[in-house]
Amino acid sequence: MSTILSLIQHDLNIMCKECNKNILLKAGEIKFYLNKGFNLPKRCKSCRKKRKQKQNR
Ligand SMILES: [Zn+2]
């Protein structure tokens, strides 16, 4: 577990699945997701927000 976390020292550029916008994932954010056991996000913040709002309804 600690080995994979120590590998992440750089920011990561990913593309939003919904709007194809470039998202910059900071190394700290990646660590946060992995620490929590989450998958890395595939959508930008605004698309995630939209999805969340849909799910709440
Ligand atoms: Zn998006």
N, CA, C, O and the ligand as a Tripos MOL2 file, in Angstrom:
@<TRIPOS>MOLECULE
protein
  229   227    58     0     0
PROTEIN
NO_CHARGES

@<TRIPOS>ATOM
      1 N           0.8300   -1.2070    0.0000 N.3       1 MET1
      2 CA          0.0000    0.0000    0.0000 C.3       1 MET1
      3 C           0.8620    1.2520    0.0000 C.2       1 MET1
      4 O           0.6240    2.1770   -0.7770 O.2       1 MET1
      5 N           1.8400    1.2800    0.8520 N.am      2 SER2
      6 CA          2.6350    2.4980    0.9660 C.3       2 SER2
      7 C           3.5360    2.6860   -0.2540 C.2       2 SER2
      8 O           3.9390    3.8050   -0.5690 O.2       2 SER2
      9 N           3.8520    1.5730   -0.9440 N.am      3 THR3
     10 CA          4.7220    1.7060   -2.1090 C.3       3 THR3
     11 C           4.0260    2.4690   -3.2280 C.2       3 THR3
     12 O           4.6190    3.3430   -3.8600 O.2       3 THR3
     13 N           2.7570    2.1290   -3.4680 N.am      4 ILE4
     14 CA          2.0530    2.8080   -4.5680 C.3       4 ILE4
     15 C           1.8600    4.2820   -4.2230 C.2       4 ILE4
     16 O           1.9110    5.1370   -5.1080 O.2       4 ILE4
     17 N           1.6440    4.5750   -2.9860 N.am      5 LEU5
     18 CA          1.4520    5.9720   -2.6040 C.3       5 LEU5
     19 C           2.7360    6.7750   -2.7730 C.2       5 LEU5
     20 O           2.7040    7.9500   -3.1400 O.2       5 LEU5
     21 N           3.8470    6.1360   -2.5060 N.am      6 SER6
     22 CA          5.1130    6.8640   -2.6210 C.3       6 SER6
     23 C           5.4800    7.1210   -4.0800 C.2       6 SER6
     24 O           6.2990    7.9890   -4.3820 O.2       6 SER6
     25 N           4.8580    6.3520   -4.9860 N.am      7 LEU7
     26 CA          5.1200    6.5680   -6.4090 C.3       7 LEU7
     27 C           4.4490    7.8400   -6.9190 C.2       7 LEU7
     28 O           4.8810    8.4390   -7.9040 O.2       7 LEU7
     29 N           3.4050    8.2270   -6.2410 N.am      8 ILE8
     30 CA          2.6330    9.3620   -6.7300 C.3       8 ILE8
     31 C           3.2000   10.6630   -6.1880 C.2       8 ILE8
     32 O           2.9420   11.0580   -5.0510 O.2       8 ILE8
     33 N           3.9610   11.2960   -7.0200 N.am      9 GLN9
     34 CA          4.5490   12.5610   -6.6150 C.3       9 GLN9
     35 C           4.2480   13.6490   -7.6240 C.2       9 GLN9
     36 O           4.6230   14.8090   -7.4490 O.2       9 GLN9
     37 N           3.5610   13.2510   -8.6880 N.am     10 HIS10
     38 CA          3.2990   14.2130   -9.7420 C.3      10 HIS10
     39 C           1.8000   14.3720   -9.9710 C.2      10 HIS10
     40 O           1.0080   13.4660   -9.7080 O.2      10 HIS10
     41 N           1.4460   15.5220  -10.4580 N.am     11 ASP11
     42 CA          0.0680   15.7480  -10.8380 C.3      11 ASP11
     43 C          -0.2480   14.9240  -12.0700 C.2      11 ASP11
     44 O           0.6350   14.5620  -12.8470 O.2      11 ASP11
     45 N          -1.5290   14.6380  -12.2270 N.am     12 LEU12
     46 CA         -1.9310   13.7780  -13.3270 C.3      12 LEU12
     47 C          -2.9900   14.5130  -14.1470 C.2      12 LEU12
     48 O          -3.9380   15.0860  -13.6090 O.2      12 LEU12
     49 N          -2.7970   14.4760  -15.4620 N.am     13 ASN13
     50 CA         -3.7880   15.0910  -16.3330 C.3      13 ASN13
     51 C          -4.7330   14.0270  -16.8730 C.2      13 ASN13
     52 O          -4.2980   13.0880  -17.5390 O.2      13 ASN13
     53 N          -6.0070   14.1680  -16.5910 N.am     14 ILE14
     54 CA         -6.9720   13.2290  -17.1470 C.3      14 ILE14
     55 C          -8.0280   13.9990  -17.9190 C.2      14 ILE14
     56 O          -8.1370   15.2190  -17.7920 O.2      14 ILE14
     57 N          -8.8050   13.2820  -18.7190 N.am     15 MET15
     58 CA         -9.8250   13.9200  -19.5360 C.3      15 MET15
     59 C         -11.1940   13.5370  -19.0030 C.2      15 MET15
     60 O         -11.4640   12.3740  -18.7030 O.2      15 MET15
     61 N         -12.0350   14.5270  -18.8960 N.am     16 CYS16
     62 CA        -13.3790   14.2650  -18.3900 C.3      16 CYS16
     63 C         -14.1480   13.4080  -19.3890 C.2      16 CYS16
     64 O         -14.1580   13.6680  -20.5920 O.2      16 CYS16
     65 N         -14.7900   12.3800  -18.8460 N.am     17 LYS17
     66 CA        -15.5330   11.4250  -19.6650 C.3      17 LYS17
     67 C         -16.7520   12.0810  -20.3220 C.2      17 LYS17
     68 O         -17.1950   11.6580  -21.3890 O.2      17 LYS17
     69 N         -17.2790   13.1070  -19.6790 N.am     18 GLU18
     70 CA        -18.5260   13.7050  -20.1520 C.3      18 GLU18
     71 C         -18.2770   14.8560  -21.1200 C.2      18 GLU18
     72 O         -18.8830   14.9100  -22.1910 O.2      18 GLU18
     73 N         -17.3990   15.7670  -20.7530 N.am     19 CYS19
     74 CA        -17.2490   16.9800  -21.5540 C.3      19 CYS19
     75 C         -15.8700   17.0880  -22.2040 C.2      19 CYS19
     76 O         -15.5660   18.0860  -22.8580 O.2      19 CYS19
     77 N         -15.0320   16.0550  -22.0220 N.am     20 ASN20
     78 CA        -13.6950   16.0130  -22.6340 C.3      20 ASN20
     79 C         -12.7790   17.1540  -22.2040 C.2      20 ASN20
     80 O         -11.7880   17.4640  -22.8650 O.2      20 ASN20
     81 N         -13.1320   17.7580  -21.0970 N.am     21 LYS21
     82 CA        -12.2920   18.8180  -20.5770 C.3      21 LYS21
     83 C         -11.1020   18.2110  -19.8530 C.2      21 LYS21
     84 O         -11.2050   17.1370  -19.2600 O.2      21 LYS21
     85 N          -9.9940   18.8930  -19.9040 N.am     22 ASN22
     86 CA         -8.8140   18.4320  -19.1870 C.3      22 ASN22
     87 C          -8.9490   18.7150  -17.7000 C.2      22 ASN22
     88 O          -9.3150   19.8200  -17.2970 O.2      22 ASN22
     89 N          -8.6570   17.7270  -16.9030 N.am     23 ILE23
     90 CA         -8.6990   17.8980  -15.4620 C.3      23 ILE23
     91 C          -7.3170   17.6430  -14.9140 C.2      23 ILE23
     92 O          -6.6580   16.6690  -15.2780 O.2      23 ILE23
     93 N          -6.8880   18.5120  -14.0500 N.am     24 LEU24
     94 CA         -5.6070   18.3050  -13.3990 C.3      24 LEU24
     95 C          -5.8420   17.7230  -12.0160 C.2      24 LEU24
     96 O          -6.4100   18.3680  -11.1340 O.2      24 LEU24
     97 N          -5.3900   16.4890  -11.8530 N.am     25 LEU25
     98 CA         -5.4760   15.8630  -10.5360 C.3      25 LEU25
     99 C          -4.1600   16.0980   -9.8240 C.2      25 LEU25
    100 O          -3.1020   15.6860  -10.2990 O.2      25 LEU25
    101 N          -4.2290   16.7470   -8.7070 N.am     26 LYS26
    102 CA         -3.0130   17.0020   -7.9540 C.3      26 LYS26
    103 C          -2.5620   15.7220   -7.2650 C.2      26 LYS26
    104 O          -3.3750   14.8730   -6.9020 O.2      26 LYS26
    105 N          -1.2580   15.6030   -7.0950 N.am     27 ALA27
    106 CA         -0.7050   14.4090   -6.4510 C.3      27 ALA27
    107 C          -1.3850   14.1670   -5.1020 C.2      27 ALA27
    108 O          -1.6760   13.0260   -4.7410 O.2      27 ALA27
    109 N          -1.6300   15.2300   -4.3770 N.am     28 GLY28
    110 CA         -2.2880   15.1110   -3.0780 C.3      28 GLY28
    111 C          -3.6920   14.5540   -3.1980 C.2      28 GLY28
    112 O          -4.1360   13.7790   -2.3510 O.2      28 GLY28
    113 N          -4.3950   14.9520   -4.2620 N.am     29 GLU29
    114 CA         -5.7490   14.4500   -4.4910 C.3      29 GLU29
    115 C          -5.7300   12.9590   -4.8310 C.2      29 GLU29
    116 O          -6.5590   12.1860   -4.3510 O.2      29 GLU29
    117 N          -4.7680   12.5770   -5.6660 N.am     30 ILE30
    118 CA         -4.6540   11.1670   -6.0380 C.3      30 ILE30
    119 C          -4.4010   10.3220   -4.7980 C.2      30 ILE30
    120 O          -4.9970    9.2600   -4.6210 O.2      30 ILE30
    121 N          -3.5260   10.8020   -3.9590 N.am     31 LYS31
    122 CA         -3.2400   10.0890   -2.7130 C.3      31 LYS31
    123 C          -4.4980    9.9660   -1.8700 C.2      31 LYS31
    124 O          -4.7730    8.9200   -1.2840 O.2      31 LYS31
    125 N          -5.2550   11.0510   -1.8210 N.am     32 PHE32
    126 CA         -6.4820   11.0560   -1.0400 C.3      32 PHE32
    127 C          -7.4360    9.9680   -1.5280 C.2      32 PHE32
    128 O          -7.9830    9.2070   -0.7310 O.2      32 PHE32
    129 N          -7.6290    9.9040   -2.8480 N.am     33 TYR33
    130 CA         -8.5490    8.9030   -3.4050 C.3      33 TYR33
    131 C          -8.0510    7.4920   -3.1180 C.2      33 TYR33
    132 O          -8.8190    6.6240   -2.7050 O.2      33 TYR33
    133 N          -6.7670    7.2740   -3.3380 N.am     34 LEU34
    134 CA         -6.2320    5.9300   -3.1350 C.3      34 LEU34
    135 C          -6.2690    5.5370   -1.6600 C.2      34 LEU34
    136 O          -6.5340    4.3860   -1.3130 O.2      34 LEU34
    137 N          -6.0020    6.4980   -0.8200 N.am     35 ASN35
    138 CA         -6.0600    6.2330    0.6170 C.3      35 ASN35
    139 C          -7.4360    5.7810    1.0450 C.2      35 ASN35
    140 O          -7.5800    4.9060    1.8990 O.2      35 ASN35
    141 N          -8.4620    6.3940    0.4350 N.am     36 LYS36
    142 CA         -9.8410    6.0660    0.7810 C.3      36 LYS36
    143 C         -10.2950    4.8030    0.0620 C.2      36 LYS36
    144 O         -11.3690    4.2730    0.3490 O.2      36 LYS36
    145 N          -9.4760    4.3180   -0.8750 N.am     37 GLY37
    146 CA         -9.8620    3.1380   -1.6410 C.3      37 GLY37
    147 C         -10.8200    3.4700   -2.7620 C.2      37 GLY37
    148 O         -11.5050    2.5850   -3.2740 O.2      37 GLY37
    149 N         -10.8780    4.7430   -3.1530 N.am     38 PHE38
    150 CA        -11.7540    5.1550   -4.2460 C.3      38 PHE38
    151 C         -11.0240    5.0170   -5.5710 C.2      38 PHE38
    152 O          -9.7940    5.0180   -5.6200 O.2      38 PHE38
    153 N         -11.7940    4.8970   -6.6440 N.am     39 ASN39
    154 CA        -11.2120    4.9980   -7.9780 C.3      39 ASN39
    155 C         -10.9470    6.4590   -8.2870 C.2      39 ASN39
    156 O         -11.6100    7.3470   -7.7510 O.2      39 ASN39
    157 N          -9.9930    6.6990   -9.1380 N.am     40 LEU40
    158 CA         -9.7360    8.0750   -9.5390 C.3      40 LEU40
    159 C         -10.9230    8.5970  -10.3400 C.2      40 LEU40
    160 O         -11.5210    7.8560  -11.1210 O.2      40 LEU40
    161 N         -11.2570    9.8360  -10.1560 N.am     41 PRO41
    162 CA        -12.4090   10.4050  -10.8580 C.3      41 PRO41
    163 C         -12.2010   10.4260  -12.3630 C.2      41 PRO41
    164 O         -11.0870   10.6180  -12.8500 O.2      41 PRO41
    165 N         -13.2840   10.2280  -13.0840 N.am     42 LYS42
    166 CA        -13.2120   10.2510  -14.5520 C.3      42 LYS42
    167 C         -13.9210   11.4780  -15.0990 C.2      42 LYS42
    168 O         -13.9800   11.6910  -16.3100 O.2      42 LYS42
    169 N         -14.4470   12.2660  -14.2080 N.am     43 ARG43
    170 CA        -15.1920   13.4480  -14.6410 C.3      43 ARG43
    171 C         -14.6820   14.6840  -13.9220 C.2      43 ARG43
    172 O         -14.1290   14.6040  -12.8250 O.2      43 ARG43
    173 N         -14.8770   15.8210  -14.5610 N.am     44 CYS44
    174 CA        -14.4810   17.0600  -13.9260 C.3      44 CYS44
    175 C         -15.4670   17.4030  -12.8100 C.2      44 CYS44
    176 O         -16.4980   16.7530  -12.6440 O.2      44 CYS44
    177 N         -15.1250   18.4260  -12.0630 N.am     45 LYS45
    178 CA        -15.9230   18.7390  -10.8840 C.3      45 LYS45
    179 C         -17.3500   19.0950  -11.2430 C.2      45 LYS45
    180 O         -18.2820   18.6750  -10.5570 O.2      45 LYS45
    181 N         -17.5410   19.8700  -12.3150 N.am     46 SER46
    182 CA        -18.9020   20.3120  -12.6320 C.3      46 SER46
    183 C         -19.7500   19.1450  -13.1240 C.2      46 SER46
    184 O         -20.9470   19.0890  -12.8430 O.2      46 SER46
    185 N         -19.1360   18.2030  -13.8650 N.am     47 CYS47
    186 CA        -19.8940   17.0390  -14.3120 C.3      47 CYS47
    187 C         -20.2390   16.1350  -13.1390 C.2      47 CYS47
    188 O         -21.3210   15.5480  -13.0950 O.2      47 CYS47
    189 N         -19.3240   16.0250  -12.1960 N.am     48 ARG48
    190 CA        -19.6020   15.2170  -11.0090 C.3      48 ARG48
    191 C         -20.7430   15.8220  -10.2170 C.2      48 ARG48
    192 O         -21.6030   15.1160   -9.6920 O.2      48 ARG48
    193 N         -20.7330   17.1500  -10.1410 N.am     49 LYS49
    194 CA        -21.7700   17.8460   -9.3960 C.3      49 LYS49
    195 C         -23.1290   17.6070  -10.0440 C.2      49 LYS49
    196 O         -24.1210   17.3380   -9.3660 O.2      49 LYS49
    197 N         -23.1520   17.7110  -11.3740 N.am     50 LYS50
    198 CA        -24.3960   17.4790  -12.1060 C.3      50 LYS50
    199 C         -24.9300   16.0790  -11.8410 C.2      50 LYS50
    200 O         -26.1170   15.8890  -11.5790 O.2      50 LYS50
    201 N         -24.0190   15.0920  -11.9160 N.am     51 ARG51
    202 CA        -24.4200   13.7100  -11.6820 C.3      51 ARG51
    203 C         -24.9870   13.5300  -10.2910 C.2      51 ARG51
    204 O         -25.9840   12.8350  -10.0960 O.2      51 ARG51
    205 N         -24.3460   14.1580   -9.3330 N.am     52 LYS52
    206 CA        -24.7700   14.0360   -7.9430 C.3      52 LYS52
    207 C         -26.1830   14.6040   -7.7830 C.2      52 LYS52
    208 O         -27.0370   14.0290   -7.1090 O.2      52 LYS52
    209 N         -26.3920   15.7420   -8.4230 N.am     53 GLN53
    210 CA        -27.7050   16.3560   -8.3240 C.3      53 GLN53
    211 C         -28.7840   15.4740   -8.9330 C.2      53 GLN53
    212 O         -29.8990   15.3900   -8.4190 O.2      53 GLN53
    213 N         -28.4360   14.8190  -10.0330 N.am     54 LYS54
    214 CA        -29.3890   13.9090  -10.6660 C.3      54 LYS54
    215 C         -29.7220   12.7430   -9.7560 C.2      54 LYS54
    216 O         -30.8800   12.3430   -9.6340 O.2      54 LYS54
    217 N         -28.6920   12.2020   -9.1160 N.am     55 GLN55
    218 CA        -28.8990   11.0470   -8.2630 C.3      55 GLN55
    219 C         -29.7490   11.3840   -7.0400 C.2      55 GLN55
    220 O         -30.4860   10.5430   -6.5240 O.2      55 GLN55
    221 N         -29.6320   12.6120   -6.5980 N.am     56 ASN56
    222 CA        -30.3890   13.0110   -5.4150 C.3      56 ASN56
    223 C         -31.8800   13.1300   -5.6840 C.2      56 ASN56
    224 O         -32.6950   13.0780   -4.7630 O.2      56 ASN56
    225 N         -32.2210   13.2870   -6.9340 N.am     57 ARG57
    226 CA        -33.6270   13.4790   -7.2650 C.3      57 ARG57
    227 C         -34.3860   12.1890   -7.3980 C.2      57 ARG57
    228 O         -35.5850   12.2040   -7.6750 O.2      57 ARG57
    229 ZN        -16.7800   17.4060  -17.4090 Zn       58 ZN58
@<TRIPOS>BOND
     1     1     2 1
     2     2     3 1
     3     3     4 2
     4     3     5 am
     5     5     6 1
     6     6     7 1
     7     7     8 2
     8     7     9 am
     9     9    10 1
    10    10    11 1
    11    11    12 2
    12    11    13 am
    13    13    14 1
    14    14    15 1
    15    15    16 2
    16    15    17 am
    17    17    18 1
    18    18    19 1
    19    19    20 2
    20    19    21 am
    21    21    22 1
    22    22    23 1
    23    23    24 2
    24    23    25 am
    25    25    26 1
    26    26    27 1
    27    27    28 2
    28    27    29 am
    29    29    30 1
    30    30    31 1
    31    31    32 2
    32    31    33 am
    33    33    34 1
    34    34    35 1
    35    35    36 2
    36    35    37 am
    37    37    38 1
    38    38    39 1
    39    39    40 2
    40    39    41 am
    41    41    42 1
    42    42    43 1
    43    43    44 2
    44    43    45 am
    45    45    46 1
    46    46    47 1
    47    47    48 2
    48    47    49 am
    49    49    50 1
    50    50    51 1
    51    51    52 2
    52    51    53 am
    53    53    54 1
    54    54    55 1
    55    55    56 2
    56    55    57 am
    57    57    58 1
    58    58    59 1
    59    59    60 2
    60    59    61 am
    61    61    62 1
    62    62    63 1
    63    63    64 2
    64    63    65 am
    65    65    66 1
    66    66    67 1
    67    67    68 2
    68    67    69 am
    69    69    70 1
    70    70    71 1
    71    71    72 2
    72    71    73 am
    73    73    74 1
    74    74    75 1
    75    75    76 2
    76    75    77 am
    77    77    78 1
    78    78    79 1
    79    79    80 2
    80    79    81 am
    81    81    82 1
    82    82    83 1
    83    83    84 2
    84    83    85 am
    85    85    86 1
    86    86    87 1
    87    87    88 2
    88    87    89 am
    89    89    90 1
    90    90    91 1
    91    91    92 2
    92    91    93 am
    93    93    94 1
    94    94    95 1
    95    95    96 2
    96    95    97 am
    97    97    98 1
    98    98    99 1
    99    99   100 2
   100    99   101 am
   101   101   102 1
   102   102   103 1
   103   103   104 2
   104   103   105 am
   105   105   106 1
   106   106   107 1
   107   107   108 2
   108   107   109 am
   109   109   110 1
   110   110   111 1
   111   111   112 2
   112   111   113 am
   113   113   114 1
   114   114   115 1
   115   115   116 2
   116   115   117 am
   117   117   118 1
   118   118   119 1
   119   119   120 2
   120   119   121 am
   121   121   122 1
   122   122   123 1
   123   123   124 2
   124   123   125 am
   125   125   126 1
   126   126   127 1
   127   127   128 2
   128   127   129 am
   129   129   130 1
   130   130   131 1
   131   131   132 2
   132   131   133 am
   133   133   134 1
   134   134   135 1
   135   135   136 2
   136   135   137 am
   137   137   138 1
   138   138   139 1
   139   139   140 2
   140   139   141 am
   141   141   142 1
   142   142   143 1
   143   143   144 2
   144   143   145 am
   145   145   146 1
   146   146   147 1
   147   147   148 2
   148   147   149 am
   149   149   150 1
   150   150   151 1
   151   151   152 2
   152   151   153 am
   153   153   154 1
   154   154   155 1
   155   155   156 2
   156   155   157 am
   157   157   158 1
   158   158   159 1
   159   159   160 2
   160   159   161 am
   161   161   162 1
   162   162   163 1
   163   163   164 2
   164   163   165 am
   165   165   166 1
   166   166   167 1
   167   167   168 2
   168   167   169 am
   169   169   170 1
   170   170   171 1
   171   171   172 2
   172   171   173 am
   173   173   174 1
   174   174   175 1
   175   175   176 2
   176   175   177 am
   177   177   178 1
   178   178   179 1
   179   179   180 2
   180   179   181 am
   181   181   182 1
   182   182   183 1
   183   183   184 2
   184   183   185 am
   185   185   186 1
   186   186   187 1
   187   187   188 2
   188   187   189 am
   189   189   190 1
   190   190   191 1
   191   191   192 2
   192   191   193 am
   193   193   194 1
   194   194   195 1
   195   195   196 2
   196   195   197 am
   197   197   198 1
   198   198   199 1
   199   199   200 2
   200   199   201 am
   201   201   202 1
   202   202   203 1
   203   203   204 2
   204   203   205 am
   205   205   206 1
   206   206   207 1
   207   207   208 2
   208   207   209 am
   209   209   210 1
   210   210   211 1
   211   211   212 2
   212   211   213 am
   213   213   214 1
   214   214   215 1
   215   215   216 2
   216   215   217 am
   217   217   218 1
   218   218   219 1
   219   219   220 2
   220   219   221 am
   221   221   222 1
   222   222   223 1
   223   223   224 2
   224   223   225 am
   225   225   226 1
   226   226   227 1
   227   227   228 2
@<TRIPOS>SUBSTRUCTURE
     1 MET1         2 RESIDUE 1 A MET
     2 SER2         6 RESIDUE 1 A SER
     3 THR3        10 RESIDUE 1 A THR
     4 ILE4        14 RESIDUE 1 A ILE
     5 LEU5        18 RESIDUE 1 A LEU
     6 SER6        22 RESIDUE 1 A SER
     7 LEU7        26 RESIDUE 1 A LEU
     8 ILE8        30 RESIDUE 1 A ILE
     9 GLN9        34 RESIDUE 1 A GLN
    10 HIS10       38 RESIDUE 1 A HIS
    11 ASP11       42 RESIDUE 1 A ASP
    12 LEU12       46 RESIDUE 1 A LEU
    13 ASN13       50 RESIDUE 1 A ASN
    14 ILE14       54 RESIDUE 1 A ILE
    15 MET15       58 RESIDUE 1 A MET
    16 CYS16       62 RESIDUE 1 A CYS
    17 LYS17       66 RESIDUE 1 A LYS
    18 GLU18       70 RESIDUE 1 A GLU
    19 CYS19       74 RESIDUE 1 A CYS
    20 ASN20       78 RESIDUE 1 A ASN
    21 LYS21       82 RESIDUE 1 A LYS
    22 ASN22       86 RESIDUE 1 A ASN
    23 ILE23       90 RESIDUE 1 A ILE
    24 LEU24       94 RESIDUE 1 A LEU
    25 LEU25       98 RESIDUE 1 A LEU
    26 LYS26      102 RESIDUE 1 A LYS
    27 ALA27      106 RESIDUE 1 A ALA
    28 GLY28      110 RESIDUE 1 A GLY
    29 GLU29      114 RESIDUE 1 A GLU
    30 ILE30      118 RESIDUE 1 A ILE
    31 LYS31      122 RESIDUE 1 A LYS
    32 PHE32      126 RESIDUE 1 A PHE
    33 TYR33      130 RESIDUE 1 A TYR
    34 LEU34      134 RESIDUE 1 A LEU
    35 ASN35      138 RESIDUE 1 A ASN
    36 LYS36      142 RESIDUE 1 A LYS
    37 GLY37      146 RESIDUE 1 A GLY
    38 PHE38      150 RESIDUE 1 A PHE
    39 ASN39      154 RESIDUE 1 A ASN
    40 LEU40      158 RESIDUE 1 A LEU
    41 PRO41      162 RESIDUE 1 A PRO
    42 LYS42      166 RESIDUE 1 A LYS
    43 ARG43      170 RESIDUE 1 A ARG
    44 CYS44      174 RESIDUE 1 A CYS
    45 LYS45      178 RESIDUE 1 A LYS
    46 SER46      182 RESIDUE 1 A SER
    47 CYS47      186 RESIDUE 1 A CYS
    48 ARG48      190 RESIDUE 1 A ARG
    49 LYS49      194 RESIDUE 1 A LYS
    50 LYS50      198 RESIDUE 1 A LYS
    51 ARG51      202 RESIDUE 1 A ARG
    52 LYS52      206 RESIDUE 1 A LYS
    53 GLN53      210 RESIDUE 1 A GLN
    54 LYS54      214 RESIDUE 1 A LYS
    55 GLN55      218 RESIDUE 1 A GLN
    56 ASN56      222 RESIDUE 1 A ASN
    57 ARG57      226 RESIDUE 1 A ARG
    58 ZN58       229 GROUP 0 **** ****
